[in-house]
Amino acid sequence: AFYKGHYYCDKAPGLSFAAVPVYALYKFLIEPPLMGYFRAGLQDDDIEGKIALDRLSHQFKLWAARALTVSMLSALFAVFFIIVLGKKYGVVGTILGYAYALGTMAFCYSTVFYAHQIAAALLFTSFLMIDSKFGKNSFVSDFLPGLLIGISFIFEYPTLLIGGIIGIYHICLLFKESANDGHLNRKRYLTRFAIFAAGAFLPVIGIPFYNNACFGNPFKLGYGMLVEGTKFKEEMDKGIFGINLPSFSAMWGITFSPKKGIFI
């Protein structure tokens, strides 16, 4: 993203902010004594050695920021996912869980500084809490799933679509419960949905302030400020964050295309 002479990350800021404590911990507490120890063993005229140490330190900062955010949470989520499917579907579920963790793009995205896996973990946990009626219709059972959806949005803006589907599912369950009660407690179910919506909205409050600080407008996202004349900007201008109606070419591309088809 480009605005008034400055380049910014076009993604949602959640992952960057999540990595700040890890980066700061290494840079200010670990790096000085660690690199000082190694530099003490270098000769004063060993310029190449000093450059190599600087590069190694920089790479380790980036590795730590990724490993202790994306990779760690992704590994924990994989175990959680395998346990959930194993309990629900037995051996077949366990095999499916391992297939997801080790045989899909989930594994690849666990090794790079992308927010895909964090968003997946948040959304799946939200769905599971709603589906299993976690908390037995208490404040927690509505607020926490909404909160997880809201947090996923500040990590990946396109989760608005998936979070919206989960929200609709929650409304359907609430409507079903209300119908079973003979609509006697309709106000209570409306209150429960309001609690769910409040949880989803709470993490999003900071986004307008972030957008205003970067792009001079609370409602401008990085996706809308992409560098002009690029193919990526051209595609992202279509639909919602680049997500449009299904097409045959897209279905072919992700299935049997020799270039990147998943079955190939």
C-alpha positions in Angstrom: 0.0 0.0 0.0 1.3 3.5 -0.9 0.1 6.8 0.6 1.8 10.3 0.6 5.3 9.0 -0.2 5.2 6.1 2.3 4.8 2.3 1.8 2.6 0.4 4.2 1.6 -3.2 4.6 -1.6 -3.7 2.8 -2.8 -6.4 5.1 -4.8 -6.2 8.3 -2.5 -5.1 11.2 -3.3 -7.8 13.7 -0.3 -10.0 13.0 2.2 -7.1 12.9 1.0 -6.0 16.3 1.0 -9.5 17.7 4.7 -9.8 16.7 5.8 -6.6 18.2 6.3 -8.0 21.8 8.3 -10.9 20.5 10.5 -8.7 18.3 11.0 -6.2 21.2 11.8 -8.9 23.7 14.6 -10.2 21.4 15.9 -6.8 20.3 16.2 -5.2 23.7 16.7 -8.1 26.1 18.2 -11.0 24.3 20.1 -9.6 21.3 22.5 -7.2 23.2 24.1 -9.8 25.5 23.9 -12.6 22.9 25.5 -10.7 20.0 27.9 -9.0 22.4 29.2 -12.4 23.4 29.8 -13.4 19.8 31.3 -10.1 18.8 33.8 -10.3 21.6 35.3 -13.2 19.9 35.9 -11.3 16.7 39.0 -9.5 15.7 38.7 -5.7 15.3 39.4 -6.0 11.5 37.0 -8.9 10.9 34.5 -6.8 8.9 33.0 -9.9 7.2 32.4 -11.6 10.6 30.6 -8.5 11.9 28.4 -8.3 8.9 27.6 -12.0 9.1 26.6 -11.6 12.8 24.4 -8.6 12.0 22.6 -10.6 9.2 22.2 -13.6 11.5 20.8 -11.5 14.2 18.3 -9.8 11.8 17.2 -13.2 10.5 16.7 -14.6 14.0 14.5 -11.6 14.9 12.3 -12.3 11.9 12.3 -16.1 12.7 11.4 -15.6 16.3 8.6 -13.2 15.4 7.1 -15.8 13.0 7.8 -18.9 15.1 6.4 -17.6 18.4 3.2 -16.2 16.7 2.1 -18.0 13.6 3.9 -21.4 13.9 3.3 -21.9 17.6 -0.4 -21.2 17.4 -0.7 -23.2 14.2 0.9 -26.2 15.9 -1.4 -25.9 18.9 -4.4 -25.6 16.7 -3.4 -28.6 14.6 -3.4 -30.7 17.8 -6.7 -29.3 18.9 -8.2 -29.9 15.5 -7.0 -33.6 15.5 -8.5 -34.1 19.0 -11.8 -32.6 18.0 -12.2 -34.7 14.9 -10.9 -37.8 16.7 -13.6 -37.5 19.4 -16.3 -36.9 16.8 -15.4 -39.4 14.1 -13.0 -41.8 15.7 -10.0 -43.1 13.7 -11.3 -41.6 10.5 -11.5 -38.2 12.1 -8.0 -38.5 13.5 -6.6 -39.3 10.1 -8.5 -36.4 8.6 -7.0 -34.1 11.2 -3.5 -35.2 10.4 -4.2 -34.9 6.7 -5.2 -31.3 7.3 -2.2 -30.4 9.5 0.5 -32.1 7.3 -1.0 -32.6 3.9 -2.6 -29.2 3.0 -1.6 -25.6 2.6 -2.1 -25.3 6.4 1.4 -26.8 6.8 2.9 -24.3 4.4 1.2 -21.3 5.9 2.4 -22.4 9.3 6.0 -21.7 8.3 5.5 -18.1 6.9 4.5 -14.8 8.5 1.0 -14.8 7.2 -2.2 -14.6 9.3 -4.1 -17.3 7.5 -3.5 -20.0 10.2 -4.3 -17.7 13.1 -7.6 -16.7 11.4 -8.4 -20.3 10.7 -7.9 -21.2 14.4 -10.0 -18.3 15.6 -12.9 -19.0 13.2 -13.0 -22.8 13.7 -12.9 -22.3 17.5 -15.8 -19.8 17.3 -17.8 -22.2 15.1 -17.1 -25.1 17.5 -18.2 -23.1 20.5 -21.5 -22.1 18.8 -22.1 -25.6 17.5 -21.4 -27.3 20.8 -23.4 -24.7 22.8 -20.2 -24.0 24.9 -21.0 -22.3 28.2 -24.7 -23.5 28.1 -26.2 -20.2 27.0 -24.3 -18.1 29.4 -22.7 -14.7 28.6 -19.5 -16.5 27.7 -21.3 -18.8 25.1 -22.3 -15.7 23.0 -19.6 -13.1 23.8 -16.5 -15.3 23.2 -17.5 -16.7 19.7 -18.2 -13.2 18.6 -14.9 -11.9 20.1 -13.0 -14.6 18.2 -14.6 -13.6 14.9 -13.8 -9.9 15.6 -10.1 -10.8 16.4 -9.9 -12.9 13.2 -11.0 -9.8 11.2 -8.1 -7.6 12.5 -5.8 -10.4 11.4 -7.3 -11.0 8.0 -10.0 -8.7 6.5 -11.5 -11.3 4.2 -12.6 -13.3 7.2 -15.6 -10.9 7.2 -17.2 -13.4 4.8 -16.6 -16.5 6.8 -17.3 -14.8 10.1 -20.5 -13.5 8.6 -21.5 -17.1 7.7 -20.8 -18.3 11.3 -22.8 -15.3 12.5 -25.8 -16.3 10.4 -25.5 -19.9 11.7 -25.6 -18.5 15.3 -28.7 -16.5 14.4 -30.4 -19.7 13.0 -29.6 -21.6 16.2 -31.0 -18.8 18.3 -34.1 -18.6 16.2 -34.6 -22.4 16.5 -34.3 -22.2 20.2 -36.7 -19.3 20.4 -39.2 -21.2 18.3 -38.9 -24.2 20.6 -39.7 -22.0 23.5 -42.8 -20.8 21.7 -41.3 -17.3 21.3 -42.0 -16.7 25.0 -38.4 -15.5 25.6 -37.7 -13.7 22.3 -36.2 -10.7 24.1 -33.7 -13.0 25.8 -32.5 -14.4 22.4 -32.2 -10.9 21.0 -30.1 -10.0 24.0 -27.9 -13.0 23.3 -27.3 -12.0 19.7 -26.6 -8.4 20.8 -23.9 -9.9 23.2 -22.5 -11.9 20.3 -22.4 -8.8 18.0 -20.7 -6.7 20.8 -18.0 -9.3 21.1 -17.4 -9.3 17.4 -17.3 -5.5 17.2 -15.0 -4.9 20.2 -11.7 -5.8 18.5 -12.6 -3.9 15.4 -12.8 -0.5 17.3 -9.1 0.2 16.8 -9.1 -0.4 13.0 -10.4 3.1 12.1 -7.7 4.8 14.3 -5.1 2.7 12.6 -6.4 3.5 9.1 -6.6 7.2 9.9 -3.0 7.2 11.2 -1.7 5.4 8.0 -4.0 6.6 5.3 -5.6 9.8 6.6 -9.1 8.3 6.6 -10.7 5.9 9.2 -12.5 4.0 6.5 -9.6 3.4 4.0 -8.0 0.0 4.1 -4.6 -0.9 2.9 -6.2 -3.0 0.1 -7.7 0.2 -1.3 -4.3 2.0 -1.3 -2.4 -0.5 -3.4 0.3 0.7 -5.8 -1.3 1.8 -9.0 -0.7 -0.1 -12.2 -0.1 -3.5 -10.6 -2.0 -6.7 -11.5 -2.6 -7.3 -7.8 -4.5 -4.0 -7.4 -6.5 -4.7 -10.6 -7.7 -8.0 -9.1 -8.2 -6.7 -5.6 -10.6 -4.1 -7.0 -13.0 -6.8 -8.0 -15.7 -8.0 -5.6 -15.0 -7.9 -1.9 -11.2 -7.9 -1.2 -10.7 -9.6 -4.6 -13.3 -12.3 -3.8 -15.9 -12.5 -6.6 -18.5 -14.9 -7.7 -17.3 -18.4 -8.6 -16.1 -18.9 -12.2 -15.2 -22.0 -14.2 -11.6 -20.7 -14.7 -11.1 -20.3 -11.0 -12.6 -23.8 -10.2 -10.3 -25.3 -12.9 -7.3 -23.4 -11.5 -7.7 -24.7 -8.0 -8.5 -28.3 -9.0 -7.0 -29.8 -12.1 -4.9 -27.0 -13.6 -1.4 -28.3 -14.2 0.0 -25.0 -12.8 -1.5 -25.1 -9.2 -4.4 -27.5 -9.2 -4.7 -29.3 -5.9 -5.4 -32.7 -7.4 -2.4 -32.4 -9.7 
